[in-house]
Amino acid sequence: MFAGSTIGVFYVIKILSESGFCHGVKAAVHRARALSERGGQVYLYGDLTNNRHVMAGFLRDGYIVAESAEEIPDGATVVIRAHGMGRGVYDAFSTKNAEIIDCTCVKVKKIHEIVAKKERVIVIGKKNHPEVLGILGWCKSGTVAENEAELLAALSSTALCASTALCTVAQTTCKIEWWEKAVEIINKKSPQAEIFNTLCDVTGKKIESAVEMARQSDAMVVVGDKKSANSVELFEACGAACKTVLFVSSMAELSTDVGKLAGAEKIGIAGSASSPAETVEEIHDYLLFARFLAATKTEIEEASDNYFKKLLDAHKGSAFIPDAIRDLNTQNQGGKRIRGTMIRLGYLLASPIKTSKSFEGGTPPQGLKHIELAYEIFQTAILIHDDVIDKSETRRGKPTIHVGESDEHFGVSRAICIGDYGLFLANRIIAEAGLDSEVLVRVMRLFADIQLKTLEGEIMDVSLPVFPVADADEYELTVLRIYEFKTAWYTLVGPAMLGAVCAGVELDDGFLLRLRDILLPLGVAFQIKDDLLGVFGREKELGKPALSDIIENKQTILYGFARKYACADTQNALAKSYGNPKAMEADLEAVREIFVKTGAKKFAEDEITRLSEIAGISIREIEEEHRPLLRGLVNFLLTRRT
């Protein structure tokens, strides 16, 4: 019944094997998508399925959704949705000489055939559901009963025409409890009535399986659209069997509520009949990485607390140094621990041991923990320096070190010293990791290369605003090089390679090149996402002032694109607000508007999509068992809000 993945002993995430489109919706979507290969305009008569994300995809591909026959020109190609339509729709299109692509579910078609031959029909289901409206369109005389009172009223009115037989059918996704109750009432009130059980057994079986999964899980994620009847029923059924149930329609929607799953070791995922299997898989992969990150972060935090406690004990009684260590420790707290997690991920990917047994007892080798901690302290150290360069007053929601002193020069001097202390401390932690001597040499060489690349990116980033590049294409190449060195290598490529080297991979091994091919484009996309958040994100979520990127005159492809394609007046307005050290909220809004109107925001979003697709192609070169975790990394990084 279940299909899923396990990482160590930290948690289990399972997908209900019956998840995804039902046969009828799957066939309808497949047939409709195939029409794009023929060319020409295609009209969808109503939503093909109750899923706004699927429908948004059709709209992006140029399909037109029509709600009436009058909207569709003569001779057009028209797709009838899986829920089906009434007889009158077909008659209307026959007069227009339209090419009808009938994607009505075969089970719904069967209901149409039944009711078309009957004089009086009661449909047990939802009045305004598109399937029910289509069924009524084939009835000579039909009514709908959503509850017991409506059913009794319908039976009372039909009793006046006792000479005409009564027929009862069910909406295919009607709740089975209501259908069984309705049948009981009809048998008592109108025993001569014909009753056709037209429930979709696939839906019923899926709900049964989902409920069983919910009982065995600490939390459930139901994937479906809130306007879909079968999705709502699936959510309600799981909610009755499990304390924590999230109802989401997409991975991006899940990312805003993922915190509600904290502490759940067993998570089940069930996709409704109107949810694509790929969406369910995306959510599974996202959760897989999110939980991997959460577990690794917990261990890094514990290692950090223990290390700084011992460091403070070793410097007890020293003048000034304990305060510096405490400030370094404070700045080191509250990070996402992406880089430390990437080290562990690199080790995992390079390890010949199977995923579920990669870390004996769920714990990585002690030496690897040293490397993770060292890298996180290295990151904190250069952020302290970065805050001085950018004149930032907050970091991770806390005051930066250099602004904490009344004397500005002393504050900057002390911040530089503490940052340097963190850099040297990181090197010492690696040296004391207990690695094999040959492995240690490779780790130190690679770590030095990462540090140099990061600083080369920083040098370019600091210099570009002072020595601007006039040529727009050259400017973009320079910014992309900064992204590669300052973000991609420092955040993703370098840490993952360090983890792989800790697992025994040689520096010239082709495996490291495969990691680079995945993580370099993803790292650039990660930085572009960061730039978008820096301008369009919320200050509370960012942990830093929303105006900081504008005040710092941060060089980004957003800024470069807007400057390249803006008219003279807009360029002047951009120059006035962007890089203004006294920028106010009005400047932020002006920059946002310029980035939208010039197409810079859309260009950045399209670049993120393109680069993530490149990373996705390269992921196929990695062992199949590890691909879900890597796909989850992609999804996690690019749907983040902070």
C-alpha positions as CSV (number, residue, x, y, z in Angstrom):
1,M,0.0,0.0,0.0
2,F,2.8,2.4,0.8
3,A,5.8,3.6,-1.2
4,G,8.3,5.9,0.5
5,S,11.9,6.8,1.6
6,T,13.8,6.5,4.8
7,I,17.0,8.4,5.8
8,G,18.8,7.0,8.7
9,V,16.6,6.5,11.7
10,F,15.4,10.1,11.9
11,Y,12.1,9.8,10.1
12,V,10.0,8.0,7.6
13,I,8.0,9.7,4.8
14,K,5.6,7.6,2.8
15,I,3.5,8.3,-0.2
16,L,0.1,6.6,-0.5
17,S,0.6,4.3,-3.5
18,E,-2.9,5.2,-4.9
19,S,-2.0,9.0,-5.0
20,G,-2.4,11.0,-8.1
21,F,-4.9,11.5,-10.9
22,C,-7.6,9.0,-11.2
23,H,-7.8,7.2,-14.5
24,G,-10.4,9.5,-15.9
25,V,-8.6,12.8,-15.1
26,K,-5.2,11.3,-16.2
27,A,-6.7,10.3,-19.5
28,A,-8.3,13.7,-20.0
29,V,-5.2,15.7,-19.2
30,H,-3.1,13.5,-21.4
31,R,-5.4,13.8,-24.4
32,A,-5.7,17.6,-24.0
33,R,-2.0,18.1,-23.7
34,A,-1.4,16.0,-26.8
35,L,-3.4,18.5,-28.8
36,S,-0.7,21.1,-28.4
37,E,1.5,19.1,-30.8
38,R,-1.0,19.6,-33.6
39,G,-0.9,23.4,-33.4
40,G,-3.9,25.7,-33.6
41,Q,-6.1,27.1,-30.9
42,V,-7.7,24.7,-28.5
43,Y,-10.6,25.5,-26.2
44,L,-11.3,23.8,-22.9
45,Y,-15.0,23.8,-22.0
46,G,-14.8,24.6,-18.3
47,D,-11.9,23.5,-16.1
48,L,-10.6,20.1,-17.3
49,T,-10.1,19.1,-13.7
50,N,-10.6,20.8,-10.3
51,N,-7.0,21.7,-9.8
52,R,-6.0,25.4,-10.3
53,H,-2.3,24.6,-10.8
54,V,-3.0,22.2,-13.6
55,M,-5.4,24.7,-15.2
56,A,-2.8,27.5,-14.9
57,G,-0.4,25.3,-16.8
58,F,-2.9,24.9,-19.7
59,L,-3.4,28.7,-19.7
60,R,0.3,29.3,-19.9
61,D,0.5,26.9,-22.9
62,G,-2.1,29.0,-24.8
63,Y,-5.3,27.0,-24.2
64,I,-8.5,29.0,-23.7
65,V,-11.1,28.1,-21.1
66,A,-14.6,28.9,-22.1
67,E,-17.7,28.8,-19.9
68,S,-20.3,28.9,-22.7
69,A,-20.7,27.7,-26.3
70,E,-21.1,31.3,-27.4
71,E,-17.5,32.0,-26.5
72,I,-16.2,29.4,-29.0
73,P,-16.0,30.2,-32.7
74,D,-17.3,27.9,-35.5
75,G,-15.0,25.0,-36.4
76,A,-13.0,25.2,-33.3
77,T,-11.4,22.3,-31.4
78,V,-13.1,21.9,-28.0
79,V,-12.2,19.6,-25.1
80,I,-15.0,18.4,-22.9
81,R,-13.8,18.0,-19.3
82,A,-13.5,14.8,-17.3
83,H,-16.6,15.8,-15.3
84,G,-18.7,15.7,-18.5
85,M,-21.4,18.0,-19.9
86,G,-25.1,18.0,-20.6
87,R,-26.7,17.0,-23.9
88,G,-27.3,20.6,-24.8
89,V,-23.6,21.4,-24.9
90,Y,-23.1,18.7,-27.6
91,D,-26.1,20.0,-29.5
92,A,-24.7,23.5,-29.5
93,F,-21.3,22.4,-30.8
94,S,-22.8,20.3,-33.5
95,T,-24.4,23.5,-35.0
96,K,-20.9,25.1,-34.9
97,N,-19.2,22.2,-36.8
98,A,-16.8,22.0,-33.8
99,E,-14.3,19.2,-33.4
100,I,-15.2,17.7,-30.0
101,I,-12.5,16.0,-28.0
102,D,-14.7,14.2,-25.5
103,C,-12.6,13.6,-22.3
104,T,-15.6,12.7,-20.1
105,C,-14.7,10.0,-17.6
106,V,-16.0,6.6,-18.7
107,K,-17.8,6.1,-15.4
108,V,-19.5,9.5,-15.7
109,K,-20.5,8.6,-19.3
110,K,-22.2,5.5,-17.9
111,I,-24.3,7.6,-15.7
112,H,-25.3,9.8,-18.6
113,E,-26.4,6.7,-20.5
114,I,-28.5,5.5,-17.5
115,V,-30.3,8.8,-16.8
116,A,-31.0,9.6,-20.4
117,K,-33.4,6.6,-20.5
118,K,-35.2,7.5,-17.3
119,E,-38.2,9.7,-16.8
120,R,-37.4,10.8,-13.2
121,V,-34.0,10.9,-11.6
122,I,-32.6,11.8,-8.2
123,V,-28.9,12.5,-8.1
124,I,-27.2,12.0,-4.7
125,G,-24.4,14.5,-4.7
126,K,-23.5,18.2,-4.7
127,K,-25.8,20.6,-6.5
128,N,-23.2,22.9,-8.0
129,H,-20.6,20.2,-8.8
130,P,-19.7,20.2,-12.5
131,E,-20.2,16.4,-12.7
132,V,-23.7,16.7,-11.3
133,L,-24.6,19.6,-13.5
134,G,-23.5,17.5,-16.5
135,I,-25.6,14.6,-15.3
136,L,-28.7,16.8,-14.9
137,G,-28.2,17.9,-18.5
138,W,-29.0,14.3,-19.7
139,C,-32.1,14.0,-17.5
140,K,-35.7,14.5,-18.7
141,S,-36.6,15.4,-15.1
142,G,-33.8,15.4,-12.5
143,T,-33.2,16.8,-9.0
144,V,-30.3,16.7,-6.6
145,A,-30.2,15.7,-3.0
146,E,-27.3,16.9,-0.9
147,N,-28.8,15.9,2.5
148,E,-31.6,14.0,4.1
149,A,-34.1,16.9,4.0
150,E,-33.6,17.5,0.3
151,L,-34.0,13.8,-0.4
152,L,-37.2,13.5,1.5
153,A,-38.6,16.5,-0.3
154,A,-37.6,15.0,-3.7
155,L,-39.2,11.7,-2.8
156,S,-42.4,13.5,-1.7
157,S,-42.7,15.4,-5.0
158,T,-42.0,12.3,-7.1
159,A,-44.7,10.4,-5.2
160,L,-47.3,12.5,-7.1
161,C,-46.2,10.8,-10.3
162,A,-46.3,7.2,-9.0
163,S,-47.0,5.9,-12.5
164,T,-43.5,6.9,-13.6
165,A,-40.5,4.8,-12.2
166,L,-37.9,6.7,-10.1
167,C,-34.2,6.3,-10.8
168,T,-31.4,7.1,-8.4
169,V,-27.7,7.6,-9.2
170,A,-24.7,8.9,-7.3
171,Q,-22.1,11.5,-8.1
172,T,-19.0,9.4,-8.6
173,T,-17.2,11.1,-5.7
174,C,-20.2,11.3,-3.3
175,K,-19.4,10.4,0.3
176,I,-20.1,6.8,0.8
177,E,-21.8,7.4,4.1
178,W,-24.3,9.8,2.6
179,W,-24.9,7.4,-0.4
180,E,-25.6,4.5,2.0
181,K,-27.9,6.6,4.1
182,A,-29.7,7.8,0.9
183,V,-30.2,4.2,-0.3
184,E,-31.7,3.3,3.1
185,I,-34.2,6.2,2.9
186,I,-35.2,5.5,-0.7
187,N,-35.8,1.8,0.0
188,K,-38.1,2.7,2.8
189,K,-40.0,5.6,1.0
190,S,-39.9,4.3,-2.5
191,P,-39.2,0.6,-2.6
192,Q,-39.9,0.4,-6.4
193,A,-37.2,2.9,-7.3
194,E,-34.3,1.8,-9.4
195,I,-31.0,2.4,-7.6
196,F,-27.7,2.4,-9.5
197,N,-24.5,2.5,-7.4
198,T,-22.4,4.8,-9.6
199,L,-19.8,5.6,-6.9
200,C,-16.2,5.4,-8.1
201,D,-14.7,2.5,-6.2
202,V,-11.2,3.9,-6.8
203,T,-12.1,7.0,-4.7
204,G,-13.5,4.8,-1.9
205,K,-10.4,2.5,-1.8
206,K,-8.1,5.5,-1.8
207,I,-9.8,7.0,1.2
208,E,-9.7,3.7,3.0
209,S,-6.0,3.4,2.4
210,A,-5.4,7.0,3.3
211,V,-7.2,6.6,6.6
212,E,-5.1,3.5,7.5
213,M,-2.0,5.5,6.7
214,A,-3.2,8.4,8.8
215,R,-3.7,6.1,11.8
216,Q,-0.1,4.9,11.5
217,S,1.4,8.4,11.0
218,D,2.3,11.3,13.3
219,A,1.2,13.8,10.6
220,M,-0.4,13.7,7.2
221,V,-0.2,15.9,4.1
222,V,-3.2,15.8,1.8
223,V,-2.5,17.1,-1.6
224,G,-5.5,18.5,-3.5
225,D,-7.5,21.5,-4.5
226,K,-9.9,22.9,-2.0
227,K,-12.6,23.2,-4.6
228,S,-12.3,19.5,-5.4
229,A,-14.9,17.4,-3.7
230,N,-12.8,14.3,-3.6
231,S,-9.8,16.3,-2.2
232,V,-12.0,17.8,0.6
233,E,-13.4,14.3,1.5
234,L,-9.9,12.9,1.6
235,F,-8.7,15.7,3.9
236,E,-11.7,15.3,6.2
237,A,-11.3,11.5,6.4
238,C,-7.6,11.8,7.3
239,G,-8.3,14.5,9.8
240,A,-10.6,12.1,11.7
241,A,-7.7,9.6,11.9
242,C,-4.7,11.8,12.5
243,K,-4.1,14.8,14.8
244,T,-1.9,16.8,12.4
245,V,-3.1,17.0,8.8
246,L,-2.1,19.7,6.3
247,F,-4.2,20.3,3.2
248,V,-2.1,21.8,0.4
249,S,-2.4,22.1,-3.3
250,S,1.3,22.6,-4.2
251,M,4.8,22.4,-2.9
252,A,5.0,26.2,-2.6
253,E,1.9,26.2,-0.4
254,L,3.4,23.5,1.8
255,S,6.6,25.5,2.3
256,T,4.6,28.1,4.3
257,D,3.2,25.5,6.7
258,V,6.0,23.0,6.9
259,G,6.8,24.1,10.5
260,K,3.6,22.5,11.6
261,L,5.2,19.1,10.9
262,A,8.0,19.7,13.4
263,G,8.5,16.7,15.6
264,A,6.6,14.3,13.4
265,E,8.8,11.2,12.8
266,K,6.3,9.4,10.5
267,I,4.7,11.5,7.8
268,G,2.2,10.2,5.3
269,I,1.3,11.9,2.0
270,A,-1.9,11.3,0.1
271,G,-2.7,12.9,-3.2
272,S,-6.4,13.2,-4.3
273,A,-7.7,12.1,-7.7
274,S,-7.3,15.7,-9.0
275,S,-3.7,16.0,-8.0
276,P,-0.9,15.2,-10.5
277,A,1.5,12.4,-9.3
278,E,4.4,14.7,-10.0
279,T,3.1,17.3,-7.5
280,V,2.8,14.6,-4.8
281,E,6.4,13.4,-5.6
282,E,7.6,17.0,-5.4
283,I,6.1,17.4,-2.0
284,H,7.6,14.1,-0.9
285,D,11.1,15.1,-2.1
286,Y,10.7,18.6,-0.5
287,L,9.8,17.0,2.9
288,L,12.6,14.5,2.6
289,F,15.2,17.3,2.3
290,A,13.4,19.5,4.9
291,R,13.5,16.7,7.4
292,F,17.1,15.9,6.5
293,L,18.1,19.5,7.1
294,A,16.1,19.7,10.4
295,A,17.9,16.6,11.8
296,T,21.3,17.8,10.7
297,K,20.7,21.3,12.0
298,T,19.8,19.8,15.4
299,E,23.1,18.0,15.6
300,I,25.1,20.9,14.4
301,E,23.5,23.2,17.0
302,E,24.3,20.7,19.7
303,A,27.9,20.3,18.6
304,S,28.2,24.1,18.4
305,D,26.9,24.6,21.9
306,N,29.3,22.0,23.3
307,Y,32.3,23.4,21.4
308,F,31.8,27.0,22.5
309,K,31.2,25.9,26.1
310,K,34.5,24.1,26.1
311,L,36.2,27.1,24.4
312,L,34.9,29.5,27.0
313,D,36.1,27.2,29.8
314,A,39.5,27.1,28.2
315,H,39.7,31.0,28.2
316,K,38.2,31.5,31.7
317,G,40.0,34.4,33.4
318,S,41.3,35.9,30.1
319,A,40.8,39.5,29.4
320,F,38.4,40.4,26.6
321,I,38.6,37.0,24.8
322,P,35.6,35.4,26.5
323,D,33.4,38.3,25.4
324,A,34.7,37.9,21.9
325,I,33.9,34.2,22.0
326,R,30.4,34.8,23.3
327,D,29.7,37.4,20.5
328,L,31.0,34.9,17.9
329,N,28.8,32.2,19.4
330,T,25.8,34.6,19.4
331,Q,26.3,35.4,15.8
332,N,26.7,31.7,15.0
333,Q,23.3,30.9,16.4
334,G,20.0,30.9,14.4
335,G,21.4,30.0,11.0
336,K,19.6,27.7,8.6
337,R,22.7,25.3,8.6
338,I,22.3,24.7,4.8
339,R,26.1,24.6,4.4
340,G,26.7,22.1,7.2
341,T,23.9,20.0,5.8
342,M,25.4,20.1,2.3
343,I,28.6,18.6,3.8
344,R,26.6,15.8,5.2
345,L,24.7,15.4,1.9
346,G,28.0,15.2,0.0
347,Y,29.2,12.5,2.3
348,L,25.9,10.6,1.9
349,L,26.0,10.8,-1.9
350,A,29.6,9.6,-2.1
351,S,29.2,6.9,0.5
352,P,28.9,3.4,-1.0
353,I,26.6,2.4,1.9
354,K,22.8,2.4,1.1
355,T,20.9,5.5,2.1
356,S,19.0,4.0,5.0
357,K,22.3,2.8,6.6
358,S,24.6,5.6,5.7
359,F,25.1,6.8,9.3
360,E,25.3,3.9,11.7
361,G,22.6,4.5,14.4
362,G,21.6,7.7,12.6
363,T,24.9,9.4,13.5
364,P,27.6,10.5,11.0
365,P,31.3,9.9,11.7
366,Q,32.6,12.2,14.4
367,G,35.1,13.7,12.0
368,L,32.4,14.8,9.7
369,K,30.7,16.7,12.5
370,H,33.9,18.6,13.0
371,I,33.9,19.6,9.3
372,E,30.2,20.7,9.5
373,L,30.8,22.8,12.6
374,A,34.0,24.3,11.2
375,Y,32.2,25.4,8.0
376,E,29.3,27.0,9.9
377,I,31.8,29.0,12.0
378,F,33.6,30.0,8.8
379,Q,30.3,31.2,7.4
380,T,29.6,33.2,10.5
381,A,33.1,34.7,10.4
382,I,32.8,36.0,6.9
383,L,29.3,37.3,7.6
384,I,30.7,39.4,10.4
385,H,33.1,40.9,7.9
386,D,30.3,41.2,5.3
387,D,28.1,43.1,7.7
388,V,30.9,45.7,8.1
389,I,31.3,46.0,4.4
390,D,27.6,46.4,3.8
391,K,27.1,48.6,6.9
392,S,24.3,46.1,8.0
393,E,22.9,46.7,11.4
394,T,21.1,43.4,11.9
395,R,21.9,39.7,11.0
396,R,19.6,36.8,11.7
397,G,17.3,39.2,13.5
398,K,20.1,40.3,15.9
399,P,22.3,43.4,16.1
400,T,25.6,43.0,14.2
401,I,28.8,43.1,16.2
402,H,30.2,46.3,14.7
403,V,27.1,48.4,15.7
404,G,27.2,47.3,19.3
405,E,29.9,49.7,20.4
406,S,29.5,53.5,21.1
407,D,32.8,54.1,19.3
408,E,32.3,53.3,15.6
409,H,35.9,52.7,14.8
410,F,36.3,50.4,17.8
411,G,33.2,48.5,16.8
412,V,34.4,47.9,13.3
413,S,37.9,46.9,14.5
414,R,36.5,44.5,17.0
415,A,34.2,42.9,14.4
416,I,37.1,42.4,12.1
417,C,39.1,40.7,14.8
418,I,36.2,38.4,15.9
419,G,35.6,37.5,12.2
420,D,39.3,36.6,11.8
421,Y,39.1,34.6,15.1
422,G,36.3,32.6,13.6
423,L,38.2,31.9,10.4
424,F,41.3,30.6,12.2
425,L,39.1,28.7,14.6
426,A,37.5,26.9,11.7
427,N,40.9,25.8,10.4
428,R,41.8,24.4,13.8
429,I,38.6,22.5,14.2
430,I,39.2,20.8,10.8
431,A,42.8,20.0,11.9
432,E,41.5,18.3,15.1
433,A,38.7,16.3,13.3
434,G,40.7,13.1,13.5
435,L,40.6,12.5,9.8
436,D,43.0,10.1,8.0
437,S,46.1,12.2,7.1
438,E,45.6,11.8,3.4
439,V,42.0,12.7,3.6
440,L,42.8,15.7,5.9
441,V,45.3,17.1,3.3
442,R,42.6,16.9,0.6
443,V,40.0,18.5,2.9
444,M,42.4,21.4,3.8
445,R,43.3,22.0,0.1
446,L,39.7,22.0,-0.9
447,F,38.7,24.2,2.1
448,A,41.4,26.7,1.1
449,D,40.1,26.8,-2.5
450,I,36.6,27.4,-1.3
451,Q,37.8,30.3,1.0
452,L,39.7,31.8,-1.9
453,K,36.8,31.6,-4.3
454,T,34.5,33.1,-1.8
455,L,36.9,36.0,-1.2
456,E,37.4,36.5,-4.9
457,G,33.7,36.8,-5.3
458,E,33.6,39.3,-2.4
459,I,36.3,41.4,-4.0
460,M,34.4,41.6,-7.3
461,D,31.2,42.4,-5.4
462,V,32.8,45.2,-3.4
463,S,34.5,46.6,-6.5
464,L,31.7,46.5,-9.1
465,P,29.7,49.5,-7.6
466,V,32.8,51.6,-7.5
467,F,34.1,50.7,-10.9
468,P,30.8,50.1,-12.8
469,V,30.8,48.1,-16.0
470,A,29.0,50.2,-18.7
471,D,28.3,47.3,-21.2
472,A,25.1,45.6,-20.1
473,D,26.2,42.1,-21.3
474,E,29.6,42.4,-19.6
475,Y,27.9,43.6,-16.4
476,E,25.6,40.5,-16.4
477,L,28.6,38.2,-16.9
478,T,30.4,39.9,-14.0
479,V,27.4,39.5,-11.7
480,L,27.0,35.9,-12.6
481,R,30.7,35.3,-11.8
482,I,30.1,36.9,-8.4
483,Y,27.1,34.6,-7.9
484,E,29.2,31.5,-8.8
485,F,32.1,32.3,-6.5
486,K,30.4,34.1,-3.6
487,T,27.3,32.0,-3.4
488,A,27.3,28.8,-5.5
489,W,30.7,27.6,-4.4
490,Y,30.5,28.9,-0.9
491,T,27.0,27.7,-0.2
492,L,26.5,24.5,-2.2
493,V,29.3,23.2,-4.4
494,G,32.2,23.5,-1.9
495,P,30.4,22.1,1.2
496,A,29.1,19.1,-0.8
497,M,32.5,18.4,-2.2
498,L,34.0,18.6,1.3
499,G,31.6,16.0,2.4
500,A,32.4,13.7,-0.5
501,V,36.1,14.1,0.1
502,C,35.5,13.1,3.8
503,A,33.9,9.9,2.4
504,G,37.2,9.1,0.5
505,V,36.6,10.7,-2.9
506,E,39.8,12.0,-4.6
507,L,40.0,15.6,-5.7
508,D,40.2,14.7,-9.3
509,D,37.4,12.2,-9.2
510,G,34.6,12.6,-11.8
511,F,32.0,12.4,-9.0
512,L,33.0,15.9,-7.8
513,L,32.4,17.2,-11.3
514,R,28.9,15.6,-11.3
515,L,28.2,17.4,-8.0
516,R,29.4,20.7,-9.5
517,D,27.2,20.3,-12.5
518,I,24.2,19.9,-10.2
519,L,25.0,22.5,-7.6
520,L,26.6,25.3,-9.6
521,P,23.5,26.3,-11.5
522,L,21.4,25.6,-8.4
523,G,23.7,27.9,-6.4
524,V,23.3,30.7,-9.0
525,A,19.5,30.2,-8.9
526,F,19.7,30.3,-5.1
527,Q,21.4,33.7,-5.2
528,I,18.8,35.1,-7.8
529,K,16.1,33.9,-5.4
530,D,17.9,35.7,-2.6
531,D,18.0,38.9,-4.7
532,L,14.3,38.7,-5.3
533,L,13.6,38.2,-1.6
534,G,15.9,41.1,-0.8
535,V,13.6,43.4,-2.8
536,F,10.2,41.7,-2.7
537,G,10.4,39.8,0.6
538,R,9.1,40.7,4.0
539,E,11.4,42.2,6.6
540,K,10.1,40.0,9.4
541,E,10.8,36.8,7.4
542,L,14.2,38.1,6.1
543,G,15.7,38.9,9.5
544,K,17.2,42.1,8.0
545,P,15.8,45.5,6.9
546,A,13.9,45.2,3.6
547,L,15.7,48.3,2.3
548,S,19.2,46.9,2.9
549,D,19.9,45.6,-0.6
550,I,18.9,49.0,-2.1
551,I,20.9,51.0,0.5
552,E,23.9,48.8,-0.1
553,N,23.6,49.3,-3.9
554,K,23.7,45.5,-4.3
555,Q,24.7,44.5,-7.8
556,T,22.2,42.0,-9.1
557,I,20.9,40.7,-12.4
558,L,17.6,42.4,-11.4
559,Y,19.3,45.7,-11.3
560,G,21.3,45.1,-14.5
561,F,18.2,44.0,-16.5
562,A,16.2,47.0,-15.4
563,R,19.0,49.4,-16.2
564,K,19.5,47.7,-19.6
565,Y,15.8,47.9,-20.7
566,A,14.5,50.9,-18.9
567,C,13.8,54.2,-20.8
568,A,15.8,57.3,-19.9
569,D,13.2,58.6,-17.3
570,T,13.0,55.2,-15.6
571,Q,16.8,54.8,-15.5
572,N,17.0,58.2,-13.8
573,A,14.3,57.1,-11.3
574,L,16.2,53.9,-10.7
575,A,19.5,55.8,-10.1
576,K,17.7,58.1,-7.7
577,S,16.4,55.3,-5.5
578,Y,18.8,52.4,-5.9
579,G,22.0,52.9,-3.9
580,N,20.6,55.8,-2.0
581,P,22.1,55.5,1.6
582,K,19.0,57.4,2.9
583,A,16.5,55.3,1.0
584,M,13.0,55.2,2.5
585,E,9.9,53.0,2.0
586,A,8.9,55.1,-1.0
587,D,12.3,54.2,-2.7
588,L,11.7,50.5,-2.1
589,E,8.3,50.7,-3.7
590,A,9.7,52.7,-6.6
591,V,12.4,50.1,-7.2
592,R,9.9,47.3,-7.0
593,E,7.7,49.0,-9.5
594,I,10.6,49.5,-11.9
595,F,11.7,45.9,-11.6
596,V,8.2,44.7,-12.4
597,K,7.5,47.1,-15.3
598,T,10.8,46.5,-17.0
599,G,10.4,42.8,-16.8
600,A,13.4,42.3,-14.5
601,K,11.4,40.4,-11.9
602,K,10.0,38.0,-14.5
603,F,13.5,37.6,-16.1
604,A,14.9,36.6,-12.7
605,E,12.1,34.2,-12.1
606,D,12.5,32.6,-15.5
607,E,16.3,32.3,-14.9
608,I,15.6,30.5,-11.6
609,T,13.4,28.0,-13.5
610,R,15.9,27.5,-16.3
611,L,18.8,26.9,-13.9
612,S,16.8,24.6,-11.7
613,E,15.9,22.6,-14.8
614,I,19.6,22.3,-15.7
615,A,20.3,21.0,-12.2
616,G,17.4,18.6,-12.6
617,I,18.9,17.1,-15.7
618,S,22.3,16.6,-14.0
619,I,20.6,14.9,-11.0
620,R,19.8,12.0,-13.4
621,E,23.5,11.2,-13.4
622,I,23.4,10.4,-9.6
623,E,22.4,7.0,-8.3
624,E,18.6,6.7,-8.4
625,E,18.2,6.1,-4.6
626,H,19.7,9.6,-3.9
627,R,17.7,11.6,-6.5
628,P,14.7,12.3,-4.4
629,L,16.9,14.0,-1.7
630,L,18.6,16.1,-4.4
631,R,15.3,17.0,-6.0
632,G,14.1,18.0,-2.6
633,L,17.1,20.2,-2.1
634,V,16.2,22.0,-5.4
635,N,12.6,22.5,-4.3
636,F,13.5,23.5,-0.8
637,L,16.0,26.2,-1.9
638,L,13.8,27.7,-4.6
639,T,10.5,27.9,-2.7
640,R,12.0,29.5,0.4
641,R,10.7,32.8,1.8
642,T,13.8,33.7,3.9
